[in-house]
Amino acid sequence: MKITRTFATGAVSLAALLAATTAFADCGIQGAGSVRILSNDFEALRIVNDVAASCATADVTVTANATAEHKNIQGPALTVEPAEYTVAVVANNSIVPLLNDGLIRPLDDLVAKYGQSLQPNQLIKIDGKVMAIAFMGNGQHTFYRKDILEKAGVAVPTSYEDVLAAAKAIKDAGLMEYPLAASDKPGWDLAAEFVNMYLGTGAEFFAPGSAELAIDNENGRKVLETMRAMTAYMNPDYLTYDANELNKLWDAGSVAIMSQWGSLAGAATDPVKANPEVAANTGFAAAPTIGGGTIPAAALWWDGFTIAKNISDADAEVSFQAMVKGISPETVAANPDAATWLVAGFQPGPTAVGVIGNATGGARAYPMQPYMGLLHTALSTELADFIAGKEEADQALADVKAAYDAAAKEGGFLQ
Amino acid sequence: MPHRTFFVFIFPSILAMLLFISLPIVSVVVQSLFVQHEAVLVTVENCTPFGCESQTRVDTEAMQKLRAEKPLGQFAGFANYLNRNHLAVDEISAILSDNQGLGDVATRIFNLPFYKALSFTLVYCFLVTPLAMALGFAIALAVNTLPKLLKGPAIFVSLLPMIITPLVGSLILAWMFNPSGILGASLQSLTGDPTLSLRASPMLTWIVLLLYGVWTNGPFSFVVFYAGLQTVPQDTVESARIDGANRWEVTRYVLIPHLAPLATFVALVQLMDNFRVFEPIVGFSAEANATSLSWLVFNDLVGQDSQLFGSAAATSVITIVGVLILLAPVLRRTWADFNRKAV
């Protein structure tokens, strides 16, 4: 998912290949075989990969490839027989292509045999079968500057209407020229902003049971109107900011309120790397609601692991055990701030309040429909003109529908 | 050379061209004529850490059967070319039959992704190519007059934009043009406008991209023209001088005619190159204001959650056709030259 690119910054795919470690730790893995992990590249996943890699023994080899390109690699790599990787670490969206093509195996047997440390809510069940094991949650939520809000005399915003009011107060008080920021760069980020807010309205993206798009309604217009209204309080370069760039702006102290990934909260308050003045005044809260809605307007994400179908059962068994070790409560206890873990015994720290706030507030998960990716792509290009102020909401929604329809016909989802 | 020797000599090249150029193009053309199988959808109960809900998913087994029978998907003819994300034939005819004047037609056509990309691609192509050639020629003339000692370093520095990987070069310039970067901040203080940002408006974004294009393409023309200048017969130049020609007249009536065939070659290569403009759009994060045909292909294939191979293939074929159309006049001229010489 997106956080990958966000987190990975520079070193993305170069140094990602960890060789099998020579340290012989006893993870109690039964059987012999090879574990080959493909994952996104951000801190929490690197920790999981490292722990799994430490399980290597004379009988079990472990390699891990953490790369931001994982989404592009996973399909072809798991299609070949035997698959290039035994484990694919995925999220809500990246599991869909693997499911569509039947490239991952049901895990019920393995969970019964080796999954004692897993909690029931970690099991991702598709049609009653466990297809993935989730271990961390993520999502975009509010980052705010305590000092600026205090000086402007506004409370922590809980709705987008509050956000706009707070932005106006901050601007009027002369505290900041551009108090807001959002990842509005055309592409994955811009589409994600729309998806987040649209989920917050409670409406559905598609007509029930079909691939027919259903966003051309009052909710869709409300979302676009809010997105446009926020740009009035943003730096004129807002069209070039992705999530990665937002954290830099935040660190420079030039933003008071923004919606940003939970997995980047740790970086924003990092005692070593972050700007100490900003970090000390950074607060986190659940995403705002929109249009009088009651749930945080942000998608909930999970990251989890899947086991490839086209591999031997022996490899599948050792891979599953190594990954369960990688996401074990001990790993989490040793790295509590690296992520919002979904693992037993996790004590949420200050950086987890946003994601947990989203979840307890009833935010909805990023949709897993097989055609959601096509909608995301259509949104990513067709909303550019609207957010740049070059066209109106009705036109933008019509464009999205036209682009989506053409793509969905090509994808075989619409006739 | 006997035909047989010629054939043996050229055979490895022909084989390589067939394998690495012709076959991939054939495969892309075939791919562009197909769309994916009609998806067999089932509604199932999905449970995640955040609760259960019933959602549709693809019936994998049914799909695998379909794919095993017809691996390419459904034959769709030119549907991929004509749909709204490419040539948008239906949309264009709707716009032409019902509009409020020329401005309205233009706005609505450029709202279609393909035509939006095409417009920037063509502008880039036709402005950057001549400007970069002029710049390259000017640098070549200047370097040619330098004393021997300075020539080496001057050539090296002039070549730098070409040595730098385009993506890296555009990233560097993008950061310099950032409002807190050296060029962006200088421009703000020079114009006295603290809100000036070269990335905020479409117009300025295009100008920056075009400047980048000239900067990065100039050195190629420079190298070729500089090499060409070394072949100019000195006695012709000298006799022109004796006849009283000044520097400009020597350039105009001796050097430029001498370099004209080279210019054709450079124009050919540069037009082709510039039609495939891609890296600066990504490097400058300019997707909101400028897209190109190559960027459309990229967007179909990478960076999103699902890939559209048919759509990407159709755009690629249209790009190839575009290159052929662009090159037609130059190729025709080359062909005519060739025939004239043969006779």
Interface residues (C-beta under 8 A of the other chain):
Chain A: K71 N72 N92 N93 S94 V96 P97 L99 N100 D101 G102 N121 Q122 L123 I124 K125 I126 D127 G128 A134 G137 K185 P186 G187 W188 G209 S210 A211 N235 P236 D237 L239 T240 D242 L300 W302 L342 A359 A363 R364 A365 P367 M368 Q369 P370 Y371 M372 G373 L374 H376 T377 S380 T381 E382 A384 D385 I387 A388 K390 E391 Q395 D399 A402 A403 D405 A406 A407 K409 E410 G411 G412 F413 Q415
Chain B: V35 Q36 H37 E38 A39 L41 V42 T43 V44 E45 N46 C47 T48 P49 F50 G51 C52 Q55 T56 R57 V58 T60 E61 M63 Q64 G73 Q74 A76 A79 N80 N83 R84 N85 E91 N111 P113 N178 P179 T195 S197 R199 A200 P202 F284 S285 A286 E287 A288 N289 T291 N299 D300 V302 G303 Q304 D305 S306 L308 G310 S311
